[in-house]
Amino acid sequence: MTLQEIRKRFERLHGEQSQIEKDIRENKKDIKIQTREFHKHEQAKEIIREVGMKTQQQLQFHISDITSLALEAVFPKPYKLVVEFVQRRNKTECDLYFERGGKQVDPLSSSGGGAIDIAAFALRIASWSLQRPHSRATIILDEPLKWIDETLREKGSNMIKEVSDKLGIQFIIVTHDPMLTKFADKVFEVRQKRKVSKIYTK
C-alpha cells in the first residue's frame, strides 16, 4: 500500500470517525430531550392522577351527603350511603353501599324498597346538581314513594317539597298517593269515563 493510499484511507476513516462523533453528540442531545419529555409526561400523569383522586373524593362526599341527608329526613334509623371508587379491569367503577352501625349492606338485597326509593330519588338530585351547566330544573317522578311505609310517607313527601323549594327544582309527580298531593303546589286529577280521560284541577 502506497503512502498516498494510506493517507486516503486515513482521511476516510477520520471522516467516518467525525461523523460517528457527530451522531453520538446528536444522539446524546436527543436522549436529554427525550428524558426531559419523559419526566414531564410522568409529572403530568401524576397531576392527572391527583386531580382524578380529588374529583372522586368530591363526588363521594357530594353523592353520599345528599343521599344520606334524604334518608335521615325520612327514616328514624337511617342508612348512610357509602360511595367507593375502585379500579377493576383498568377502569374506574363506582360501588354504592348502605351503612348502619358500622355494617355495610347491598342496597338492592338487604335494605328494603323504601330506602331504595329515597336513595334513588336523592341520586337523581345529586346527578342533576353535578351537571355544568344545569339542565332545565324539571324532573318527572313516577310514584316516588311507592315502597315507603304509610307511616313515613308524610316525611317523604315533605322531604321532596323541601328539596324543590331549596334547589328550585320543579317536580312533576305521577301518583295515586294523596299524601304527595297534600304537599303539591298544584294538582291535576285525571279521571276516565267511557274510555275518555279528562283532567280536573284542584
C-alpha positions in Angstrom: 0.0 0.0 0.0 1.4 3.3 -1.0 1.7 6.4 1.2 -1.0 8.1 -0.9 -3.4 5.2 -0.4 -2.7 5.1 3.4 -3.4 8.9 3.5 -6.7 8.4 1.6 -7.7 5.6 3.9 -6.8 7.7 7.0 -8.8 10.6 5.7 -11.8 8.3 5.0 -11.6 6.8 8.5 -11.1 10.2 10.0 -14.2 11.4 8.2 -16.2 8.4 9.4 -14.9 9.0 13.0 -16.0 12.6 12.8 -19.5 11.6 11.5 -19.8 9.0 14.3 -18.8 11.6 16.9 -21.3 14.0 15.5 -24.0 11.3 15.6 -23.1 10.5 19.2 -23.4 14.2 20.1 -26.8 14.4 18.4 -28.0 11.2 20.0 -27.0 12.5 23.4 -29.0 15.7 22.8 -31.9 13.6 21.7 -31.6 11.4 24.8 -31.6 14.5 27.0 -34.7 15.9 25.3 -36.5 12.6 25.5 -35.5 12.3 29.1 -36.9 15.7 29.9 -40.1 14.9 27.9 -40.5 11.6 29.8 -40.2 13.4 33.1 -42.8 16.0 32.0 -45.1 13.2 31.0 -44.6 11.4 34.3 -45.3 14.7 36.1 -48.4 15.3 34.0 -49.7 11.7 34.7 -49.2 12.3 38.4 -51.1 15.6 38.3 -53.9 14.0 36.4 -54.0 11.1 38.9 -54.1 13.6 41.8 -56.9 15.6 40.1 -58.8 12.4 39.5 -58.5 11.3 43.1 -59.6 14.7 44.4 -62.5 14.8 41.9 -63.6 11.3 43.1 -63.4 12.4 46.7 -65.6 15.4 46.0 -68.0 13.2 44.1 -68.0 10.7 47.0 -68.8 13.5 49.6 -71.4 15.1 47.3 -73.3 12.0 46.4 -73.0 10.5 49.9 -74.1 13.6 51.7 -77.2 14.4 49.6 -78.4 10.8 49.7 -77.7 10.3 53.4 -79.5 13.6 54.3 -82.5 12.5 52.3 -82.5 9.1 54.2 -82.2 10.9 57.5 -85.2 13.1 56.7 -87.5 10.1 56.3 -86.3 7.2 58.4 -85.9 7.1 62.2 -82.8 4.8 62.0 -81.5 5.7 58.5 -78.8 4.1 56.5 -75.9 6.2 55.3 -74.9 5.9 51.6 -71.3 4.9 51.1 -69.7 5.7 47.7 -66.4 3.9 46.8 -64.4 4.3 43.5 -62.5 1.2 42.7 -60.2 0.0 39.9 -61.4 -3.1 38.0 -60.0 -4.2 34.6 -58.1 -1.0 34.3 -61.3 1.0 34.6 -62.7 3.1 37.5 -66.0 1.8 38.8 -68.3 3.2 41.5 -69.7 0.9 44.2 -72.7 2.0 46.4 -73.4 0.6 49.8 -75.7 1.3 52.7 -74.1 1.5 56.1 -75.6 1.4 59.5 -74.0 0.6 62.8 -70.6 0.0 61.1 -72.1 -2.7 58.9 -72.3 -2.4 55.1 -75.1 -4.0 53.1 -76.1 -4.3 49.5 -78.9 -1.8 49.0 -80.8 -4.0 46.5 -80.9 -7.1 48.6 -80.7 -6.1 52.2 -82.4 -2.8 52.9 -86.0 -2.9 51.7 -87.7 -1.0 49.0 -88.4 2.2 51.0 -84.8 3.1 51.5 -84.0 2.4 47.8 -86.9 4.7 46.8 -85.4 7.6 48.8 -81.8 6.8 47.7 -82.8 6.6 44.0 -84.6 10.0 44.3 -81.6 11.6 46.1 -79.2 10.1 43.5 -81.2 11.8 40.7 -80.9 15.1 42.5 -77.2 14.6 43.1 -76.7 13.8 39.4 -78.7 16.8 38.3 -76.7 19.1 40.7 -73.4 18.0 39.2 -74.3 19.0 35.7 -72.5 22.1 34.4 -74.4 23.9 33.2 -77.6 22.6 34.8 -80.3 21.2 32.5 -83.8 22.5 32.9 -84.8 22.3 36.6 -87.7 20.0 35.9 -87.7 16.3 37.0 -90.5 13.8 36.4 -91.2 11.3 39.2 -93.4 8.2 38.8 -94.7 7.0 42.2 -91.5 8.1 44.0 -92.7 6.8 47.5 -94.5 3.6 46.4 -92.4 1.3 48.6 -92.3 3.5 51.7 -94.4 2.6 54.7 -97.5 4.6 55.1 -96.4 6.0 58.4 -93.3 7.6 56.8 -94.9 8.9 53.6 -95.6 12.3 55.1 -91.9 12.7 55.9 -91.0 11.6 52.4 -93.5 14.0 50.8 -92.2 16.8 53.0 -88.6 16.0 52.1 -89.4 16.2 48.3 -91.2 19.5 48.9 -88.1 20.9 50.8 -85.8 19.8 48.0 -88.0 21.5 45.5 -88.1 24.8 47.5 -84.3 24.9 48.3 -82.9 23.9 44.9 -85.6 25.5 42.8 -86.5 22.2 41.1 -90.0 21.6 39.7 -91.1 18.1 40.3 -93.9 16.7 38.0 -95.2 13.7 40.0 -97.4 10.9 38.8 -99.1 9.3 41.8 -102.1 7.7 43.4 -100.9 8.7 46.9 -103.0 11.5 48.5 -100.1 12.3 50.8 -98.0 13.5 47.9 -100.8 15.7 46.6 -101.1 17.3 50.0 -97.7 18.9 49.6 -98.1 19.8 45.9 -98.4 23.4 44.7 -100.9 22.3 42.0 -102.8 19.1 41.4 -104.2 17.8 38.2 -106.6 14.8 38.6 -107.2 12.5 35.7 -110.5 10.7 35.6 -111.6 8.2 32.9 -115.2 7.9 31.9 -116.3 5.7 29.0 -112.7 5.3 28.0 -112.2 9.1 27.7 -109.7 10.7 30.1 -110.5 14.1 31.5 -108.2 16.4 33.5 -109.5 18.4 36.5 -107.6 20.9 38.6 -107.9 21.0 42.4 
